[in-house]
Amino acid sequence: MKKVAIFGGTGFIGRELARALAERGDEAVIVSREPARGVAAGSFRRLTWRDLEDDPALLEGCEAIKFPTIEEAVGDLLRKR
């Protein structure tokens, strides 16, 4: 099981990435201005940018940090064809 921080995890792509990680048993840490908005129900850890400014150690244990982009999503869709 990996622990992955997703910056922008409440956006269109970030939500899908968080869901996919949860489905495969990984832990998603959502980092956003409004971390409760837009994320499907689940046991995601939710942080704000201010939380990280106050305590950067909140990301300790994360094996990956993702900044989802539309290019990444389009590439995934094309690879599935």
N, C-alpha and C positions, 0 to 999 in steps of 0.2 A: 504494500500500500504506500502510495506517495502522498505527500502533502504539497499542494500546489497553490500559490497565491495568484489570484487573477485580478489584475488592475483593470477596472472597467467591467467588473463581473456582473453588473446589473444591466449592461447594454445588450443589444440583440445577440451579438456573437458570444459575449461573456456568459450570458445565461445558458446558452446551449453547451458551451464548454464545461460549465459547472455541472450541468445535468449529466453530461457524458462521463465526466470524472466520477461523479457519485455512482452512476450505474456500474462502473467497473470496479468500484470499491475504494477509490482514492478519496482523499479529503481535500475539499476546495475551501480556500480562504478568500472571501470576497472583499475586495478593497474598492470603495467607491465613495463619492460625495454623499450618496443616499443608499447605504448598503442594504436596507430592508426593501427597497423598491425593486420590483421587477424580477426577483429571484423566486423560482418555484419553491414550494415548501420542501424543507429538508433540513438536515443538521449541518448547514454550512456555517462556518465561523464568519462573522461579518465585522469588518473594520472600516473606519472612515480614514481619510487622509490625516485628519487631526490626531486620531489614535496613534498613527505611525510617527507623526512628528513628535508626539509626547513620549513614545516608547518604541523605537525601531526594533527592539528585541522581540516584538510580537510576531515577527516573520521568522524567528528562529525555528529550525526544523523543516522549513520549506525546502524541498528538493528542486523546485522549479518555480519560476516567476514568469507569468504570461501577460502580455499586453495584446489581447486579441485584435486582429485587423481584418478588414474586408478581404484583403489579398489572401490571407490565410484561409478564410472561409471558402472563397471561390476556388482556391487550389484544392481544398479537400473535396469539394463537390465534383470538380473535374476528374480527380483521381478515382472517385467512386464509379465513374461511367465505364 
